[in-house]
């Protein structure tokens, strides 16, 4: 008889515990999902910056070619399902900055090698609710930079 009275007092306890802990668990899962997608986006941005810097090391004067090379590392097809969280082709969402340090040729300027620096900037939109309350924005500005020494053409 005592066991039944103890159980009757605890009736519904599991449901209350679930109701209290489930929102916390869901927020942790959404936060880890957001972190993973942001990290994946950064990886894509870093690859784009490296591709742009590689192209710039051989053709530093061709800024349109440098930007095209950086934007086209992930070519999207309209009829394919694609899992990338970032669309490099979207010029409004993804900015690419090209800076040539020194001259646009192989060699040095004032003792420093001429090099190209490519910066990819993207505002990652958070999926987790209420993040704007803590961060002040519903996006996270991310940037990836890569640089490479200019290899061609030789300076005259």
C-alpha positions as CSV (number, residue, x, y, z in Angstrom):
1,X,0.0,0.0,0.0
2,X,2.8,2.4,0.8
3,X,4.3,2.0,-2.7
4,X,1.0,3.0,-4.4
5,X,0.7,6.1,-2.3
6,X,4.3,7.1,-3.2
7,X,3.6,6.5,-6.9
8,X,0.4,8.4,-6.8
9,X,2.2,11.5,-5.4
10,X,4.7,11.3,-8.2
11,X,2.2,10.9,-10.9
12,X,2.9,13.3,-13.8
13,X,6.4,14.2,-12.5
14,X,8.1,12.9,-15.7
15,X,5.9,15.0,-17.9
16,X,6.7,18.2,-15.9
17,X,10.4,17.4,-16.0
18,X,10.1,16.9,-19.8
19,X,8.2,20.2,-20.2
20,X,10.9,22.0,-18.3
21,X,13.9,20.4,-19.9
22,X,12.7,20.1,-23.6
23,X,13.0,23.8,-24.5
24,X,16.5,23.9,-23.1
25,X,17.5,20.8,-25.0
26,X,16.0,22.2,-28.2
27,X,17.9,25.5,-27.8
28,X,21.2,23.6,-27.3
29,X,20.5,21.6,-30.4
30,X,19.6,24.7,-32.5
31,X,22.7,26.4,-31.2
32,X,25.0,23.6,-32.1
33,X,23.4,23.3,-35.5
34,X,23.8,27.1,-36.0
35,X,27.5,26.8,-35.0
36,X,28.1,24.0,-37.4
37,X,26.5,25.8,-40.3
38,X,28.4,29.0,-39.5
39,X,31.7,27.0,-39.4
40,X,30.8,25.3,-42.8
41,X,30.0,28.8,-44.2
42,X,33.4,30.1,-43.0
43,X,35.1,27.1,-44.6
44,X,33.5,27.9,-48.0
45,X,34.4,31.6,-47.6
46,X,38.0,30.7,-46.8
47,X,38.2,28.4,-49.9
48,X,36.8,31.2,-52.1
49,X,39.4,33.7,-50.7
50,X,42.2,31.2,-51.3
51,X,41.1,30.5,-54.9
52,X,40.9,34.3,-55.6
53,X,44.3,34.8,-54.1
54,X,45.8,32.0,-56.2
55,X,44.3,33.5,-59.4
56,X,45.5,37.0,-58.4
57,X,49.1,35.7,-58.0
58,X,49.1,35.0,-61.7
59,X,46.8,37.7,-63.0
60,X,46.8,40.6,-60.5
61,X,45.5,43.1,-63.0
62,X,42.4,41.1,-63.8
63,X,40.1,42.0,-60.9
64,X,37.0,40.7,-62.7
65,X,38.7,37.4,-63.2
66,X,39.8,37.3,-59.6
67,X,36.3,37.9,-58.3
68,X,34.8,35.4,-60.8
69,X,37.3,32.7,-59.7
70,X,36.4,33.3,-56.0
71,X,32.7,33.2,-56.7
72,X,32.7,30.1,-58.9
73,X,34.2,27.5,-56.5
74,X,30.7,26.2,-55.8
75,X,28.7,26.2,-59.0
76,X,25.0,25.8,-58.4
77,X,22.6,24.3,-60.8
78,X,18.9,25.3,-60.7
79,X,17.6,21.7,-60.8
80,X,20.0,20.3,-58.2
81,X,19.5,20.0,-54.5
82,X,22.4,21.8,-52.9
83,X,23.3,21.9,-49.2
84,X,25.6,24.9,-49.1
85,X,24.5,27.5,-46.6
86,X,26.2,30.3,-48.6
87,X,25.6,31.4,-52.2
88,X,28.8,33.0,-53.4
89,X,27.0,34.1,-56.6
90,X,24.8,36.5,-54.6
91,X,26.7,39.8,-54.9
92,X,24.3,41.4,-52.4
93,X,25.0,38.8,-49.7
94,X,28.7,38.1,-50.3
95,X,31.2,40.9,-50.8
96,X,34.6,40.2,-52.2
97,X,37.4,42.8,-51.6
98,X,40.5,42.7,-53.7
99,X,43.6,44.6,-52.5
100,X,46.9,44.5,-54.4
101,X,49.8,45.5,-52.0
102,X,52.6,47.0,-53.9
103,X,52.8,46.8,-57.7
104,X,50.7,44.5,-59.9
105,X,53.8,42.5,-60.9
106,X,56.4,40.0,-59.6
107,X,59.0,41.6,-57.4
108,X,59.3,43.8,-54.4
109,X,58.2,47.3,-53.5
110,X,60.4,49.0,-50.8
111,X,61.8,45.7,-49.7
112,X,58.4,43.9,-49.4
113,X,57.1,41.4,-51.9
114,X,54.2,42.5,-54.0
115,X,51.1,40.4,-53.0
116,X,47.4,40.2,-53.4
117,X,45.0,40.0,-50.5
118,X,41.4,38.8,-51.1
119,X,38.7,39.2,-48.4
120,X,35.3,37.5,-48.5
121,X,32.6,39.1,-46.3
122,X,29.2,37.5,-45.5
123,X,26.5,38.1,-42.9
124,X,25.5,34.7,-41.6
125,X,21.8,34.7,-40.6
126,X,21.2,32.9,-37.3
127,X,18.5,30.1,-37.2
128,X,18.4,30.0,-33.4
129,X,15.5,32.1,-32.0
130,X,16.1,34.9,-29.5
131,X,19.8,35.3,-30.5
132,X,19.1,38.9,-31.4
133,X,18.3,39.5,-27.8
134,X,21.8,38.5,-26.7
135,X,23.9,39.6,-29.7
136,X,22.0,42.7,-30.8
137,X,21.7,41.4,-34.4
138,X,20.1,38.4,-36.1
139,X,23.2,38.0,-38.3
140,X,26.9,37.3,-37.7
141,X,29.4,39.2,-39.9
142,X,32.1,36.8,-41.0
143,X,35.1,37.5,-43.1
144,X,37.8,35.3,-44.5
145,X,41.1,36.6,-45.9
146,X,43.8,35.0,-48.0
147,X,46.9,36.5,-49.5
148,X,49.4,35.3,-52.0
149,X,52.7,36.6,-53.5
150,X,52.4,37.9,-57.1
151,X,54.2,35.4,-59.3
152,X,53.5,36.8,-62.8
153,X,54.1,39.1,-64.7
154,X,57.6,40.2,-64.0
155,X,58.1,43.8,-63.2
156,X,59.7,45.9,-66.0
